[in-house]
Amino acid sequence: MHELERQLRQAGADRTPCIAFARTQLRRYRDLLYALHPMPSVPEHWQHEWDGTSTLTLPDLSMLTLQPARRVEPPLRVAYRKGGERLKPAGAAHTRELRLLLQEAGVPPWQRAQLPLVWQGDALLAVGDLFLSDTGAAWCDAIDVRIVWMPHQH
């Protein structure tokens, strides 16, 4: 316990240390300590076309659904972050880097890679159900649906 505490305390404030032992990970983020089961890695180039008629189970076992379920044409594309994505949140004045939006929202770094991005063509509609773009809000309103993401409880 003393060694775990030492390692967590000595990591700089700008770091997110992870100490793994016995199928557990201890992580620190924003002065909180998290005890987690190891999270599965997400496939680097995974993407999937989704027509919205059923719940989509993602590689990390989280789920994405439209409520109410409804066939959408053309199908949406669901993928994980690659880096450099930008989003103009619904109602916001400016487009922002997704990285900054996630930091400001307090999403822990180890969860950011597992957020599904929902695209229609080249337009980023949603980041899980955390952020909806202006385009995404208009799309959801036009067909009267909500995008719902259910993270897997690791």
Phi and psi in radians as a Rosetta constraint file:
Dihedral C 1 N 2 CA 2 C 2 CIRCULARHARMONIC -1.101 0.35
Dihedral N 2 CA 2 C 2 N 3 CIRCULARHARMONIC -0.695 0.35
Dihedral C 2 N 3 CA 3 C 3 CIRCULARHARMONIC -1.153 0.35
Dihedral N 3 CA 3 C 3 N 4 CIRCULARHARMONIC -0.726 0.35
Dihedral C 3 N 4 CA 4 C 4 CIRCULARHARMONIC -1.054 0.35
Dihedral N 4 CA 4 C 4 N 5 CIRCULARHARMONIC -0.835 0.35
Dihedral C 4 N 5 CA 5 C 5 CIRCULARHARMONIC -1.063 0.35
Dihedral N 5 CA 5 C 5 N 6 CIRCULARHARMONIC -0.748 0.35
Dihedral C 5 N 6 CA 6 C 6 CIRCULARHARMONIC -1.052 0.35
Dihedral N 6 CA 6 C 6 N 7 CIRCULARHARMONIC -0.817 0.35
Dihedral C 6 N 7 CA 7 C 7 CIRCULARHARMONIC -1.116 0.35
Dihedral N 7 CA 7 C 7 N 8 CIRCULARHARMONIC -0.714 0.35
Dihedral C 7 N 8 CA 8 C 8 CIRCULARHARMONIC -1.199 0.35
Dihedral N 8 CA 8 C 8 N 9 CIRCULARHARMONIC -0.691 0.35
Dihedral C 8 N 9 CA 9 C 9 CIRCULARHARMONIC -1.230 0.35
Dihedral N 9 CA 9 C 9 N 10 CIRCULARHARMONIC -0.652 0.35
Dihedral C 9 N 10 CA 10 C 10 CIRCULARHARMONIC -1.385 0.35
Dihedral N 10 CA 10 C 10 N 11 CIRCULARHARMONIC -0.243 0.35
Dihedral C 10 N 11 CA 11 C 11 CIRCULARHARMONIC -1.212 0.35
Dihedral N 11 CA 11 C 11 N 12 CIRCULARHARMONIC 2.394 0.35
Dihedral C 11 N 12 CA 12 C 12 CIRCULARHARMONIC -1.007 0.35
Dihedral N 12 CA 12 C 12 N 13 CIRCULARHARMONIC 2.728 0.35
Dihedral C 12 N 13 CA 13 C 13 CIRCULARHARMONIC -1.059 0.35
Dihedral N 13 CA 13 C 13 N 14 CIRCULARHARMONIC -0.442 0.35
Dihedral C 13 N 14 CA 14 C 14 CIRCULARHARMONIC -1.562 0.35
Dihedral N 14 CA 14 C 14 N 15 CIRCULARHARMONIC 0.135 0.35
Dihedral C 14 N 15 CA 15 C 15 CIRCULARHARMONIC -1.861 0.35
Dihedral N 15 CA 15 C 15 N 16 CIRCULARHARMONIC 2.741 0.35
Dihedral C 15 N 16 CA 16 C 16 CIRCULARHARMONIC -2.152 0.35
Dihedral N 16 CA 16 C 16 N 17 CIRCULARHARMONIC 1.411 0.35
Dihedral C 16 N 17 CA 17 C 17 CIRCULARHARMONIC -1.124 0.35
Dihedral N 17 CA 17 C 17 N 18 CIRCULARHARMONIC 2.631 0.35
Dihedral C 17 N 18 CA 18 C 18 CIRCULARHARMONIC -2.340 0.35
Dihedral N 18 CA 18 C 18 N 19 CIRCULARHARMONIC 2.135 0.35
Dihedral C 18 N 19 CA 19 C 19 CIRCULARHARMONIC -2.048 0.35
Dihedral N 19 CA 19 C 19 N 20 CIRCULARHARMONIC 2.092 0.35
Dihedral C 19 N 20 CA 20 C 20 CIRCULARHARMONIC -1.854 0.35
Dihedral N 20 CA 20 C 20 N 21 CIRCULARHARMONIC 2.390 0.35
Dihedral C 20 N 21 CA 21 C 21 CIRCULARHARMONIC -2.853 0.35
Dihedral N 21 CA 21 C 21 N 22 CIRCULARHARMONIC 2.545 0.35
Dihedral C 21 N 22 CA 22 C 22 CIRCULARHARMONIC 0.749 0.35
Dihedral N 22 CA 22 C 22 N 23 CIRCULARHARMONIC 0.940 0.35
Dihedral C 22 N 23 CA 23 C 23 CIRCULARHARMONIC 0.985 0.35
Dihedral N 23 CA 23 C 23 N 24 CIRCULARHARMONIC 0.555 0.35
Dihedral C 23 N 24 CA 24 C 24 CIRCULARHARMONIC -2.366 0.35
Dihedral N 24 CA 24 C 24 N 25 CIRCULARHARMONIC 2.574 0.35
Dihedral C 24 N 25 CA 25 C 25 CIRCULARHARMONIC -2.127 0.35
Dihedral N 25 CA 25 C 25 N 26 CIRCULARHARMONIC 2.284 0.35
Dihedral C 25 N 26 CA 26 C 26 CIRCULARHARMONIC -1.785 0.35
Dihedral N 26 CA 26 C 26 N 27 CIRCULARHARMONIC 2.211 0.35
Dihedral C 26 N 27 CA 27 C 27 CIRCULARHARMONIC -2.292 0.35
Dihedral N 27 CA 27 C 27 N 28 CIRCULARHARMONIC 2.548 0.35
Dihedral C 27 N 28 CA 28 C 28 CIRCULARHARMONIC -2.015 0.35
Dihedral N 28 CA 28 C 28 N 29 CIRCULARHARMONIC 2.373 0.35
Dihedral C 28 N 29 CA 29 C 29 CIRCULARHARMONIC -2.654 0.35
Dihedral N 29 CA 29 C 29 N 30 CIRCULARHARMONIC 2.189 0.35
Dihedral C 29 N 30 CA 30 C 30 CIRCULARHARMONIC 0.878 0.35
Dihedral N 30 CA 30 C 30 N 31 CIRCULARHARMONIC 0.886 0.35
Dihedral C 30 N 31 CA 31 C 31 CIRCULARHARMONIC 1.118 0.35
Dihedral N 31 CA 31 C 31 N 32 CIRCULARHARMONIC 0.303 0.35
Dihedral C 31 N 32 CA 32 C 32 CIRCULARHARMONIC -2.009 0.35
Dihedral N 32 CA 32 C 32 N 33 CIRCULARHARMONIC 2.605 0.35
Dihedral C 32 N 33 CA 33 C 33 CIRCULARHARMONIC -1.902 0.35
Dihedral N 33 CA 33 C 33 N 34 CIRCULARHARMONIC 2.262 0.35
Dihedral C 33 N 34 CA 34 C 34 CIRCULARHARMONIC -2.004 0.35
Dihedral N 34 CA 34 C 34 N 35 CIRCULARHARMONIC 2.290 0.35
Dihedral C 34 N 35 CA 35 C 35 CIRCULARHARMONIC -1.912 0.35
Dihedral N 35 CA 35 C 35 N 36 CIRCULARHARMONIC 2.040 0.35
Dihedral C 35 N 36 CA 36 C 36 CIRCULARHARMONIC -2.318 0.35
Dihedral N 36 CA 36 C 36 N 37 CIRCULARHARMONIC 2.691 0.35
Dihedral C 36 N 37 CA 37 C 37 CIRCULARHARMONIC -1.298 0.35
Dihedral N 37 CA 37 C 37 N 38 CIRCULARHARMONIC 2.612 0.35
Dihedral C 37 N 38 CA 38 C 38 CIRCULARHARMONIC -0.985 0.35
Dihedral N 38 CA 38 C 38 N 39 CIRCULARHARMONIC 2.385 0.35
Dihedral C 38 N 39 CA 39 C 39 CIRCULARHARMONIC -1.546 0.35
Dihedral N 39 CA 39 C 39 N 40 CIRCULARHARMONIC 2.435 0.35
Dihedral C 39 N 40 CA 40 C 40 CIRCULARHARMONIC -1.174 0.35
Dihedral N 40 CA 40 C 40 N 41 CIRCULARHARMONIC 2.550 0.35
Dihedral C 40 N 41 CA 41 C 41 CIRCULARHARMONIC -1.337 0.35
Dihedral N 41 CA 41 C 41 N 42 CIRCULARHARMONIC 2.655 0.35
Dihedral C 41 N 42 CA 42 C 42 CIRCULARHARMONIC -1.692 0.35
Dihedral N 42 CA 42 C 42 N 43 CIRCULARHARMONIC 2.464 0.35
Dihedral C 42 N 43 CA 43 C 43 CIRCULARHARMONIC -1.031 0.35
Dihedral N 43 CA 43 C 43 N 44 CIRCULARHARMONIC 2.342 0.35
Dihedral C 43 N 44 CA 44 C 44 CIRCULARHARMONIC -1.005 0.35
Dihedral N 44 CA 44 C 44 N 45 CIRCULARHARMONIC -0.775 0.35
Dihedral C 44 N 45 CA 45 C 45 CIRCULARHARMONIC -1.974 0.35
Dihedral N 45 CA 45 C 45 N 46 CIRCULARHARMONIC 0.401 0.35
Dihedral C 45 N 46 CA 46 C 46 CIRCULARHARMONIC -1.138 0.35
Dihedral N 46 CA 46 C 46 N 47 CIRCULARHARMONIC 2.388 0.35
Dihedral C 46 N 47 CA 47 C 47 CIRCULARHARMONIC -2.699 0.35
Dihedral N 47 CA 47 C 47 N 48 CIRCULARHARMONIC 2.773 0.35
Dihedral C 47 N 48 CA 48 C 48 CIRCULARHARMONIC -2.605 0.35
Dihedral N 48 CA 48 C 48 N 49 CIRCULARHARMONIC 2.408 0.35
Dihedral C 48 N 49 CA 49 C 49 CIRCULARHARMONIC -1.450 0.35
Dihedral N 49 CA 49 C 49 N 50 CIRCULARHARMONIC 2.412 0.35
Dihedral C 49 N 50 CA 50 C 50 CIRCULARHARMONIC -2.372 0.35
Dihedral N 50 CA 50 C 50 N 51 CIRCULARHARMONIC 2.174 0.35
Dihedral C 50 N 51 CA 51 C 51 CIRCULARHARMONIC -1.639 0.35
Dihedral N 51 CA 51 C 51 N 52 CIRCULARHARMONIC -0.008 0.35
Dihedral C 51 N 52 CA 52 C 52 CIRCULARHARMONIC 1.443 0.35
Dihedral N 52 CA 52 C 52 N 53 CIRCULARHARMONIC -0.068 0.35
Dihedral C 52 N 53 CA 53 C 53 CIRCULARHARMONIC -1.361 0.35
Dihedral N 53 CA 53 C 53 N 54 CIRCULARHARMONIC -0.342 0.35
Dihedral C 53 N 54 CA 54 C 54 CIRCULARHARMONIC -2.470 0.35
Dihedral N 54 CA 54 C 54 N 55 CIRCULARHARMONIC 2.911 0.35
Dihedral C 54 N 55 CA 55 C 55 CIRCULARHARMONIC -1.188 0.35
Dihedral N 55 CA 55 C 55 N 56 CIRCULARHARMONIC 2.344 0.35
Dihedral C 55 N 56 CA 56 C 56 CIRCULARHARMONIC -1.713 0.35
Dihedral N 56 CA 56 C 56 N 57 CIRCULARHARMONIC 2.074 0.35
Dihedral C 56 N 57 CA 57 C 57 CIRCULARHARMONIC -1.575 0.35
Dihedral N 57 CA 57 C 57 N 58 CIRCULARHARMONIC 2.141 0.35
Dihedral C 57 N 58 CA 58 C 58 CIRCULARHARMONIC -1.514 0.35
Dihedral N 58 CA 58 C 58 N 59 CIRCULARHARMONIC 2.863 0.35
Dihedral C 58 N 59 CA 59 C 59 CIRCULARHARMONIC -0.983 0.35
Dihedral N 59 CA 59 C 59 N 60 CIRCULARHARMONIC -0.488 0.35
Dihedral C 59 N 60 CA 60 C 60 CIRCULARHARMONIC -1.536 0.35
Dihedral N 60 CA 60 C 60 N 61 CIRCULARHARMONIC 0.164 0.35
Dihedral C 60 N 61 CA 61 C 61 CIRCULARHARMONIC 1.301 0.35
Dihedral N 61 CA 61 C 61 N 62 CIRCULARHARMONIC 0.125 0.35
Dihedral C 61 N 62 CA 62 C 62 CIRCULARHARMONIC -1.323 0.35
Dihedral N 62 CA 62 C 62 N 63 CIRCULARHARMONIC 2.952 0.35
Dihedral C 62 N 63 CA 63 C 63 CIRCULARHARMONIC -2.311 0.35
Dihedral N 63 CA 63 C 63 N 64 CIRCULARHARMONIC 2.579 0.35
Dihedral C 63 N 64 CA 64 C 64 CIRCULARHARMONIC -2.196 0.35
Dihedral N 64 CA 64 C 64 N 65 CIRCULARHARMONIC 2.342 0.35
Dihedral C 64 N 65 CA 65 C 65 CIRCULARHARMONIC -2.513 0.35
Dihedral N 65 CA 65 C 65 N 66 CIRCULARHARMONIC 2.721 0.35
Dihedral C 65 N 66 CA 66 C 66 CIRCULARHARMONIC -1.752 0.35
Dihedral N 66 CA 66 C 66 N 67 CIRCULARHARMONIC 2.377 0.35
Dihedral C 66 N 67 CA 67 C 67 CIRCULARHARMONIC -2.135 0.35
Dihedral N 67 CA 67 C 67 N 68 CIRCULARHARMONIC 2.068 0.35
Dihedral C 67 N 68 CA 68 C 68 CIRCULARHARMONIC -1.274 0.35
Dihedral N 68 CA 68 C 68 N 69 CIRCULARHARMONIC 2.748 0.35
Dihedral C 68 N 69 CA 69 C 69 CIRCULARHARMONIC -1.052 0.35
Dihedral N 69 CA 69 C 69 N 70 CIRCULARHARMONIC 2.428 0.35
Dihedral C 69 N 70 CA 70 C 70 CIRCULARHARMONIC -2.791 0.35
Dihedral N 70 CA 70 C 70 N 71 CIRCULARHARMONIC 2.422 0.35
Dihedral C 70 N 71 CA 71 C 71 CIRCULARHARMONIC -1.251 0.35
Dihedral N 71 CA 71 C 71 N 72 CIRCULARHARMONIC 2.283 0.35
Dihedral C 71 N 72 CA 72 C 72 CIRCULARHARMONIC -2.058 0.35
Dihedral N 72 CA 72 C 72 N 73 CIRCULARHARMONIC 2.407 0.35
Dihedral C 72 N 73 CA 73 C 73 CIRCULARHARMONIC -2.228 0.35
Dihedral N 73 CA 73 C 73 N 74 CIRCULARHARMONIC 2.290 0.35
Dihedral C 73 N 74 CA 74 C 74 CIRCULARHARMONIC -1.217 0.35
Dihedral N 74 CA 74 C 74 N 75 CIRCULARHARMONIC 2.855 0.35
Dihedral C 74 N 75 CA 75 C 75 CIRCULARHARMONIC -1.062 0.35
Dihedral N 75 CA 75 C 75 N 76 CIRCULARHARMONIC 2.676 0.35
Dihedral C 75 N 76 CA 76 C 76 CIRCULARHARMONIC -1.400 0.35
Dihedral N 76 CA 76 C 76 N 77 CIRCULARHARMONIC 2.782 0.35
Dihedral C 76 N 77 CA 77 C 77 CIRCULARHARMONIC -1.963 0.35
Dihedral N 77 CA 77 C 77 N 78 CIRCULARHARMONIC 2.257 0.35
Dihedral C 77 N 78 CA 78 C 78 CIRCULARHARMONIC -1.981 0.35
Dihedral N 78 CA 78 C 78 N 79 CIRCULARHARMONIC 2.306 0.35
Dihedral C 78 N 79 CA 79 C 79 CIRCULARHARMONIC -2.609 0.35
Dihedral N 79 CA 79 C 79 N 80 CIRCULARHARMONIC 2.966 0.35
Dihedral C 79 N 80 CA 80 C 80 CIRCULARHARMONIC -1.685 0.35
Dihedral N 80 CA 80 C 80 N 81 CIRCULARHARMONIC 2.898 0.35
Dihedral C 80 N 81 CA 81 C 81 CIRCULARHARMONIC -1.069 0.35
Dihedral N 81 CA 81 C 81 N 82 CIRCULARHARMONIC 2.516 0.35
Dihedral C 81 N 82 CA 82 C 82 CIRCULARHARMONIC -1.974 0.35
Dihedral N 82 CA 82 C 82 N 83 CIRCULARHARMONIC -0.382 0.35
Dihedral C 82 N 83 CA 83 C 83 CIRCULARHARMONIC 1.906 0.35
Dihedral N 83 CA 83 C 83 N 84 CIRCULARHARMONIC 2.483 0.35
Dihedral C 83 N 84 CA 84 C 84 CIRCULARHARMONIC 1.523 0.35
Dihedral N 84 CA 84 C 84 N 85 CIRCULARHARMONIC 0.010 0.35
Dihedral C 84 N 85 CA 85 C 85 CIRCULARHARMONIC -1.166 0.35
Dihedral N 85 CA 85 C 85 N 86 CIRCULARHARMONIC 2.582 0.35
Dihedral C 85 N 86 CA 86 C 86 CIRCULARHARMONIC -2.242 0.35
Dihedral N 86 CA 86 C 86 N 87 CIRCULARHARMONIC 2.630 0.35
Dihedral C 86 N 87 CA 87 C 87 CIRCULARHARMONIC -2.564 0.35
Dihedral N 87 CA 87 C 87 N 88 CIRCULARHARMONIC 2.430 0.35
Dihedral C 87 N 88 CA 88 C 88 CIRCULARHARMONIC -1.808 0.35
Dihedral N 88 CA 88 C 88 N 89 CIRCULARHARMONIC 1.718 0.35
Dihedral C 88 N 89 CA 89 C 89 CIRCULARHARMONIC -1.015 0.35
Dihedral N 89 CA 89 C 89 N 90 CIRCULARHARMONIC 2.545 0.35
Dihedral C 89 N 90 CA 90 C 90 CIRCULARHARMONIC -0.911 0.35
Dihedral N 90 CA 90 C 90 N 91 CIRCULARHARMONIC 2.220 0.35
Dihedral C 90 N 91 CA 91 C 91 CIRCULARHARMONIC 1.481 0.35
Dihedral N 91 CA 91 C 91 N 92 CIRCULARHARMONIC -0.129 0.35
Dihedral C 91 N 92 CA 92 C 92 CIRCULARHARMONIC -1.490 0.35
Dihedral N 92 CA 92 C 92 N 93 CIRCULARHARMONIC 2.740 0.35
Dihedral C 92 N 93 CA 93 C 93 CIRCULARHARMONIC -1.450 0.35
Dihedral N 93 CA 93 C 93 N 94 CIRCULARHARMONIC -0.462 0.35
Dihedral C 93 N 94 CA 94 C 94 CIRCULARHARMONIC -2.308 0.35
Dihedral N 94 CA 94 C 94 N 95 CIRCULARHARMONIC 2.704 0.35
Dihedral C 94 N 95 CA 95 C 95 CIRCULARHARMONIC -1.360 0.35
Dihedral N 95 CA 95 C 95 N 96 CIRCULARHARMONIC 2.440 0.35
Dihedral C 95 N 96 CA 96 C 96 CIRCULARHARMONIC -2.301 0.35
Dihedral N 96 CA 96 C 96 N 97 CIRCULARHARMONIC 2.771 0.35
Dihedral C 96 N 97 CA 97 C 97 CIRCULARHARMONIC -1.195 0.35
Dihedral N 97 CA 97 C 97 N 98 CIRCULARHARMONIC 2.346 0.35
Dihedral C 97 N 98 CA 98 C 98 CIRCULARHARMONIC -1.048 0.35
Dihedral N 98 CA 98 C 98 N 99 CIRCULARHARMONIC -0.652 0.35
Dihedral C 98 N 99 CA 99 C 99 CIRCULARHARMONIC -0.950 0.35
Dihedral N 99 CA 99 C 99 N 100 CIRCULARHARMONIC -0.790 0.35
Dihedral C 99 N 100 CA 100 C 100 CIRCULARHARMONIC -1.230 0.35
Dihedral N 100 CA 100 C 100 N 101 CIRCULARHARMONIC -0.693 0.35
Dihedral C 100 N 101 CA 101 C 101 CIRCULARHARMONIC -1.053 0.35
Dihedral N 101 CA 101 C 101 N 102 CIRCULARHARMONIC -0.723 0.35
Dihedral C 101 N 102 CA 102 C 102 CIRCULARHARMONIC -1.195 0.35
Dihedral N 102 CA 102 C 102 N 103 CIRCULARHARMONIC -0.683 0.35
Dihedral C 102 N 103 CA 103 C 103 CIRCULARHARMONIC -1.082 0.35
Dihedral N 103 CA 103 C 103 N 104 CIRCULARHARMONIC -0.836 0.35
Dihedral C 103 N 104 CA 104 C 104 CIRCULARHARMONIC -1.109 0.35
Dihedral N 104 CA 104 C 104 N 105 CIRCULARHARMONIC -0.559 0.35
Dihedral C 104 N 105 CA 105 C 105 CIRCULARHARMONIC -1.371 0.35
Dihedral N 105 CA 105 C 105 N 106 CIRCULARHARMONIC -0.121 0.35
Dihedral C 105 N 106 CA 106 C 106 CIRCULARHARMONIC 1.342 0.35
Dihedral N 106 CA 106 C 106 N 107 CIRCULARHARMONIC 0.412 0.35
Dihedral C 106 N 107 CA 107 C 107 CIRCULARHARMONIC -1.310 0.35
Dihedral N 107 CA 107 C 107 N 108 CIRCULARHARMONIC 2.089 0.35
Dihedral C 107 N 108 CA 108 C 108 CIRCULARHARMONIC -1.001 0.35
Dihedral N 108 CA 108 C 108 N 109 CIRCULARHARMONIC 2.511 0.35
Dihedral C 108 N 109 CA 109 C 109 CIRCULARHARMONIC -0.937 0.35
Dihedral N 109 CA 109 C 109 N 110 CIRCULARHARMONIC -0.669 0.35
Dihedral C 109 N 110 CA 110 C 110 CIRCULARHARMONIC -1.248 0.35
Dihedral N 110 CA 110 C 110 N 111 CIRCULARHARMONIC -0.263 0.35
Dihedral C 110 N 111 CA 111 C 111 CIRCULARHARMONIC -1.614 0.35
Dihedral N 111 CA 111 C 111 N 112 CIRCULARHARMONIC -0.350 0.35
Dihedral C 111 N 112 CA 112 C 112 CIRCULARHARMONIC -1.094 0.35
Dihedral N 112 CA 112 C 112 N 113 CIRCULARHARMONIC -0.654 0.35
Dihedral C 112 N 113 CA 113 C 113 CIRCULARHARMONIC -1.210 0.35
Dihedral N 113 CA 113 C 113 N 114 CIRCULARHARMONIC -0.315 0.35
Dihedral C 113 N 114 CA 114 C 114 CIRCULARHARMONIC -1.751 0.35
Dihedral N 114 CA 114 C 114 N 115 CIRCULARHARMONIC 0.139 0.35
Dihedral C 114 N 115 CA 115 C 115 CIRCULARHARMONIC -1.404 0.35
Dihedral N 115 CA 115 C 115 N 116 CIRCULARHARMONIC 2.200 0.35
Dihedral C 115 N 116 CA 116 C 116 CIRCULARHARMONIC -1.341 0.35
Dihedral N 116 CA 116 C 116 N 117 CIRCULARHARMONIC 2.402 0.35
Dihedral C 116 N 117 CA 117 C 117 CIRCULARHARMONIC -1.790 0.35
Dihedral N 117 CA 117 C 117 N 118 CIRCULARHARMONIC 2.316 0.35
Dihedral C 117 N 118 CA 118 C 118 CIRCULARHARMONIC -1.906 0.35
Dihedral N 118 CA 118 C 118 N 119 CIRCULARHARMONIC 2.105 0.35
Dihedral C 118 N 119 CA 119 C 119 CIRCULARHARMONIC -2.052 0.35
Dihedral N 119 CA 119 C 119 N 120 CIRCULARHARMONIC 2.570 0.35
Dihedral C 119 N 120 CA 120 C 120 CIRCULARHARMONIC -2.148 0.35
Dihedral N 120 CA 120 C 120 N 121 CIRCULARHARMONIC 1.839 0.35
Dihedral C 120 N 121 CA 121 C 121 CIRCULARHARMONIC 1.097 0.35
Dihedral N 121 CA 121 C 121 N 122 CIRCULARHARMONIC -2.202 0.35
Dihedral C 121 N 122 CA 122 C 122 CIRCULARHARMONIC -1.628 0.35
Dihedral N 122 CA 122 C 122 N 123 CIRCULARHARMONIC 0.025 0.35
Dihedral C 122 N 123 CA 123 C 123 CIRCULARHARMONIC -1.639 0.35
Dihedral N 123 CA 123 C 123 N 124 CIRCULARHARMONIC 2.134 0.35
Dihedral C 123 N 124 CA 124 C 124 CIRCULARHARMONIC -1.374 0.35
Dihedral N 124 CA 124 C 124 N 125 CIRCULARHARMONIC 1.966 0.35
Dihedral C 124 N 125 CA 125 C 125 CIRCULARHARMONIC -1.498 0.35
Dihedral N 125 CA 125 C 125 N 126 CIRCULARHARMONIC -0.764 0.35
Dihedral C 125 N 126 CA 126 C 126 CIRCULARHARMONIC -2.667 0.35
Dihedral N 126 CA 126 C 126 N 127 CIRCULARHARMONIC 2.680 0.35
Dihedral C 126 N 127 CA 127 C 127 CIRCULARHARMONIC -2.027 0.35
Dihedral N 127 CA 127 C 127 N 128 CIRCULARHARMONIC 1.724 0.35
Dihedral C 127 N 128 CA 128 C 128 CIRCULARHARMONIC 0.931 0.35
Dihedral N 128 CA 128 C 128 N 129 CIRCULARHARMONIC -2.302 0.35
Dihedral C 128 N 129 CA 129 C 129 CIRCULARHARMONIC -2.063 0.35
Dihedral N 129 CA 129 C 129 N 130 CIRCULARHARMONIC 0.393 0.35
Dihedral C 129 N 130 CA 130 C 130 CIRCULARHARMONIC -1.449 0.35
Dihedral N 130 CA 130 C 130 N 131 CIRCULARHARMONIC -0.714 0.35
Dihedral C 130 N 131 CA 131 C 131 CIRCULARHARMONIC -2.327 0.35
Dihedral N 131 CA 131 C 131 N 132 CIRCULARHARMONIC 2.415 0.35
Dihedral C 131 N 132 CA 132 C 132 CIRCULARHARMONIC -2.114 0.35
Dihedral N 132 CA 132 C 132 N 133 CIRCULARHARMONIC 2.302 0.35
Dihedral C 132 N 133 CA 133 C 133 CIRCULARHARMONIC -1.367 0.35
Dihedral N 133 CA 133 C 133 N 134 CIRCULARHARMONIC 2.940 0.35
Dihedral C 133 N 134 CA 134 C 134 CIRCULARHARMONIC -0.971 0.35
Dihedral N 134 CA 134 C 134 N 135 CIRCULARHARMONIC -0.787 0.35
Dihedral C 134 N 135 CA 135 C 135 CIRCULARHARMONIC -1.093 0.35
Dihedral N 135 CA 135 C 135 N 136 CIRCULARHARMONIC -0.740 0.35
Dihedral C 135 N 136 CA 136 C 136 CIRCULARHARMONIC -1.124 0.35
Dihedral N 136 CA 136 C 136 N 137 CIRCULARHARMONIC -0.715 0.35
Dihedral C 136 N 137 CA 137 C 137 CIRCULARHARMONIC -1.107 0.35
Dihedral N 137 CA 137 C 137 N 138 CIRCULARHARMONIC -0.754 0.35
Dihedral C 137 N 138 CA 138 C 138 CIRCULARHARMONIC -1.132 0.35
Dihedral N 138 CA 138 C 138 N 139 CIRCULARHARMONIC -0.708 0.35
Dihedral C 138 N 139 CA 139 C 139 CIRCULARHARMONIC -1.101 0.35
Dihedral N 139 CA 139 C 139 N 140 CIRCULARHARMONIC -0.831 0.35
Dihedral C 139 N 140 CA 140 C 140 CIRCULARHARMONIC -1.082 0.35
Dihedral N 140 CA 140 C 140 N 141 CIRCULARHARMONIC -0.745 0.35
Dihedral C 140 N 141 CA 141 C 141 CIRCULARHARMONIC -1.102 0.35
Dihedral N 141 CA 141 C 141 N 142 CIRCULARHARMONIC -0.709 0.35
Dihedral C 141 N 142 CA 142 C 142 CIRCULARHARMONIC -1.102 0.35
Dihedral N 142 CA 142 C 142 N 143 CIRCULARHARMONIC -0.584 0.35
Dihedral C 142 N 143 CA 143 C 143 CIRCULARHARMONIC -1.969 0.35
Dihedral N 143 CA 143 C 143 N 144 CIRCULARHARMONIC 0.127 0.35
Dihedral C 143 N 144 CA 144 C 144 CIRCULARHARMONIC 0.991 0.35
Dihedral N 144 CA 144 C 144 N 145 CIRCULARHARMONIC 0.977 0.35
Dihedral C 144 N 145 CA 145 C 145 CIRCULARHARMONIC -2.306 0.35
Dihedral N 145 CA 145 C 145 N 146 CIRCULARHARMONIC 2.920 0.35
Dihedral C 145 N 146 CA 146 C 146 CIRCULARHARMONIC -2.242 0.35
Dihedral N 146 CA 146 C 146 N 147 CIRCULARHARMONIC 2.410 0.35
Dihedral C 146 N 147 CA 147 C 147 CIRCULARHARMONIC -1.567 0.35
Dihedral N 147 CA 147 C 147 N 148 CIRCULARHARMONIC 2.194 0.35
Dihedral C 147 N 148 CA 148 C 148 CIRCULARHARMONIC -2.167 0.35
Dihedral N 148 CA 148 C 148 N 149 CIRCULARHARMONIC 2.222 0.35
Dihedral C 148 N 149 CA 149 C 149 CIRCULARHARMONIC -1.969 0.35
Dihedral N 149 CA 149 C 149 N 150 CIRCULARHARMONIC 2.281 0.35
Dihedral C 149 N 150 CA 150 C 150 CIRCULARHARMONIC -2.039 0.35
Dihedral N 150 CA 150 C 150 N 151 CIRCULARHARMONIC 1.737 0.35
Dihedral C 150 N 151 CA 151 C 151 CIRCULARHARMONIC -1.088 0.35
Dihedral N 151 CA 151 C 151 N 152 CIRCULARHARMONIC 2.568 0.35
Dihedral C 151 N 152 CA 152 C 152 CIRCULARHARMONIC -1.311 0.35
Dihedral N 152 CA 152 C 152 N 153 CIRCULARHARMONIC 2.363 0.35
Dihedral C 152 N 153 CA 153 C 153 CIRCULARHARMONIC -1.484 0.35
Dihedral N 153 CA 153 C 153 N 154 CIRCULARHARMONIC 1.662 0.35
